[in-house]
Amino acid sequence: MTVIGFHASHEQAPPSELLEAVQRAEEVGFDAAMCSDHFAPWSVRQGHSGYSWSWLGAALATTRLPFGVVTAPGQRAHPAIVAQAIATLGEMFPGRFWAAFGSGEAANEHITGDPWPDHDTRDARLAESVHVIRELLKGRQVTHDGLVRVHEARIWSLPQVPPQLFGAAVGPETASEVAGWADGLITVVQPPEQMAEVMAAYRAAGGKGPIALQVHLSWADDPDAALALAYDQWRHAVIGPPRLWELEQPEEFDRASASATPDDIREHVFVSADTGEHLDHLLGLAALGFDELFLHHVGRRQDAFLTAFGRDVLPALKGSR
């Protein structure tokens, strides 16, 4: 059965508005939710970036939804502190919280003043961080001296069952790497053949658990408005990796995507004013074998989207299950 979740983008709304949005998402029928974990937005036009861990406590306390977060332990967030945050949410809200780990982006990690490592070093640092977090969530005292350093750390308030730790991957190589430690995988929409390669690589390397997909979409009651919204809020997506991981400031992303046209955005965001077209798109993604779909409406305001999709899309998606 495909779980249909709501993605809360901290880059695009004040935390208070985002909390109201996720509460509304539960009301209209979403099964679950997840959020980003950024220090800065992708664009000056987005204009926000609340602290995800504080927000998650409020969101879990004021809804009944299961929640996840995509984060990057190792530089901005020390893995021992990430483990403590995961353990606290897991103890307070048993069975309702998971975290997905990636190697991060300079846009969020440069703030420590430490050099931004190359791709291989970032992946190695992530593997070390995951090891530290798993050991701490088992209640063990951890000392580690490598790309991350930990001295005699121990988590004292532990959940009865450790939350699931997902791996975040865009390409098949990374999907294979995270399969060795992940309880599940989360990826993003790409051409179908590329998504199939990512899923296959994860499973072939022994990857277990659910595979989740983040779906960027733009809806408005007018086609031109839907496209304009996507162009305004999510044009940084045209940059792509590896440059996407290297830029530091929102202004840099704005300059790097300045030459993009509205039609360029269609390759990265599904744009339509027709909820039926959105439904068909989502049904097609579910048919590829994803266990969970997290819908990210790229607008800064979520009200109209939630009303329309709660009425026209979610019932049909759930009926298809």
N, C-alpha and C positions, 0 to 999 in steps of 0.2 A: 504494500500500500504506500503510495507516494505521499510523503508529508509536504504540506504546502505552508511555507513559512514567510514571514515578513522581515525584510532587512531594514534596520534602522541605521541611517548614515549620519554619524556624528558630525561630518564635515559640513552638513547642509542645513542644520536647524539647531536652535538652542536646546539644551538638554531638557528643559521643561516642556517645550513643544513636542520633542521626540518621545517623551514619556506619555503624553496625551495620545500621540499617534499610535504607539504600541498598545495602549489600552483599548483604543478604538479598533485596532487590528484584531484583537481578541473578540471584541463584540461582533464584528462582521464575519467571523468564521475562520480566521487563520489558525493553523494548528500549532505553530511555533514561531520563534523569532530569533534573530541574531543581530549583532551590531559590529561595526568597525571599531578599531582602537587606534586613533590618530592623535598626534600632537598638533598638527596643522592641517588645514584643508588642502585640497588639490588646486584650488583656484581662489583668488581674492573674491570672486563673485559668490562663491559658496559661503564663506564668511564665518564658519563656526568650527569648533573642535572640542567638545566636552570630554571630560575624563570618563572613559567607558566603565571603569570598575565601580565608581561611585554610582553611576547611572544604573548599572546592572542590579545593584542591590535594591534600588527603588523599583525597577521594572519587575524584578522577580517577586517583590513584596506586594505589588499592587495588581498583578495578574496571576493567572494559573498556568501560563504558557511555559514550556521548556525554552531555554535560552542558550545561545552560544556567542562566542566572541572570537574574532580573528585577530591575533596579536603576534608580536615578534620579541620573544625573550632574548636577552643577551647583551644589549647595549643600553638603550633607553630604560629598559625594565630588567633589573637583575633577576635571574631565574629563581632565586630564593624568595624574592618578594612576589613574583608571579605565582609561585607555588602556594604561598600563604594566602594570596587573594583567591585562588582556585579552591583551596581547602575551606576557607571561610564560607564562600558561596555554596559549596557542596554540602557543608554541615548544616547551613541554615535552610537550604532548599533541596533536600535529598532527591536525587534522580532527575533534576530539572536543569542542570547546567553542564555545558561542555565548552572546551576551549580548542581552537584550531591554531596551530603554530606555523609561521612562515619565517623566512630569513630577513624580512623587513625591507624598508625603503629609506634612503638617505633623508627624504623629506621629514621623517619623524625621528630618525636616530641621530642626525648630525648635532642635535642640541646638546649632547654630552660633551662636545668638543673633541672626542676621540676620532681618530681617522676612520673613514668609511672603508671597510675591508673589501677585497675582491670577492667575486661570486663564490669561489671554492672555499675561501675562509669563512664567509658568512654561513654556508651550508654546514661546515664543520662546527662552527660555533653553535648553530642551532641544535645539532646532534648532541653536543655536550650539554647544552641547556636542558634539553628534553630528558637526558639521563639524570641530571640533578633534580629536576622537578619530579620525575617518577620516584626517585629514591626518597625525596622529602615527603611525598604523598603516601609513602608506605610507613612513615613514622620514624625513619632512620636518621641518624645524625650523619651529615654529609660534609666532607672536606674534599675540595677539588681544586687542582691547580693546572689550568690549561688556558684555552682561549677565554674561558670565564673562570673566575676564582671564587671559591666558597670556603669559609672557615668555620667548622664545627657548627653548622646550622641544623636546626631541628624545628619542625612544625609541631606545635603543642595542641592546637585545636584542629582535629582531623575529622573528616566525614567518615561515616561507617563504610561507604563504598566510594572509592576515588572517582571523580568525574572522568568522562571519556576525553581523551586527548586526540584531536584530529590533526592530520597533516594538510597543509595548504599547498597546492601545486597547480601550475599552469601547463607545464610540459611533461612528456612521458618520463624523461630522465629524473626529474624531481619527484614525480609520482612513485617511481621505483625506489628512490632513496628513502622517502618517508614511510614506505610500506613496512620497513623493518621495525618501526616503533609505534605506528599510528593505530588508533582504534577506529579510524574512519578517514575519509578523504573529502576535502572540499575543493572545488575548482570553479572556473568561470566559463561563460558561454563563449564558444569558438565555433568554427565550421564543424559540422557533425563528425567528419572523419578524424579531426584532431581531438575532439572530445572522446571519441571511441578509442583512440590511441592512448590517451591518458588513463582511461578506465582500465583498459587491457593491461597496460604496463603496471598499474597498481596491483591488480589481481595476480598477474604473472609473478610478481615479486613477493607474493604471499600476503598482500594487503587484505585486511579483514574489515568487517563492519560496514556501515552504510557509506554510500557515496553521495555527497550533496553538491548542488549546483547553485551558484549565485547568478541570477538573471537580471540584467539591467534592462529596464523598459521605460518608455515614456508614453503616457496617455493624457489626453485632454479631449474636450468635446468638439474640438476643431482640429483638423489635420495640421494646419499651419502652426497652430499654437503648440501642438505636441512636438513638432520638429524644432520649433524655436526654443522650447523648454530644454530639450535634449542638447541642443547646440550651446545654449547658455551655460548649462550646469555640468555637462559631462564631456566636453570636447577634449579634455586632457587625455581621454582614452585613445586618441589617434596617435599618441606618442609611442606607446608600446615599450616593452622591455627590449634591451637592457637600460635604455635611457630613462625609462620611467622610474627605475630604481636609483638613479644617480642624481637627479635634480634635487635641490634642497628647498627652495622657497616657492610659495604659491605664484609669485610673480614670474618665476622661471617657467613654470608650467603654462602660464598664460601666454608668455612670449613664444614658447616652443609650439603651441597649438594655434597660434594666431592666423596661420595661413589655411587652416582647415575650413572646409565649406560645410554647410548644414548636411548635405548629402553624404559627406565623409562619415558623419556620426552614425548613419544607419548601419555601418558595418559593425558597430560596437554596442548599439542600443536598439532594441526593437521598438520602433516608433509607429503608432497607429492611434487614430481616434475611434476605432471600431473595437469594442470589447470582444466581439466574436473572433476577430483576427488575433487578438491577444490569446484568447482561449485556444485556438488552433495551434498557435506557436507553442504554448505551454504543454499541450497534449503531445505534440511532437517531441518535445524535450523529455517528457516523462516516458515516452515510448522507447527512448534510447537506453533506458535502464537505470536512471537516477532514482535513488531512494528518497531524496529530499530536494525540493525546489524552494529557494528563498528569493522572493520577488523584491526587487529594488526599483521602485518608481523614482526616477532621478530628479523629480521636482523637489523644491524646498518645502512646499506644502503638500500634505498627504491626504487631506480631508476628502476632496472630491474623488481622488483615486480609490480610497478605501471604500467609499460609498458605492461607486460604480462596480468595482471588482467584487465587493461583498454581495452585490445584487446579481451581477451578470456572469461572473467568471468562477468564483469559488464553488458555488453549488454544482456546476457542471463538471468541474475538475474532480470534486469529491465523488460525484456520481460515477465518473469514469473509473474510479478505484474499485 
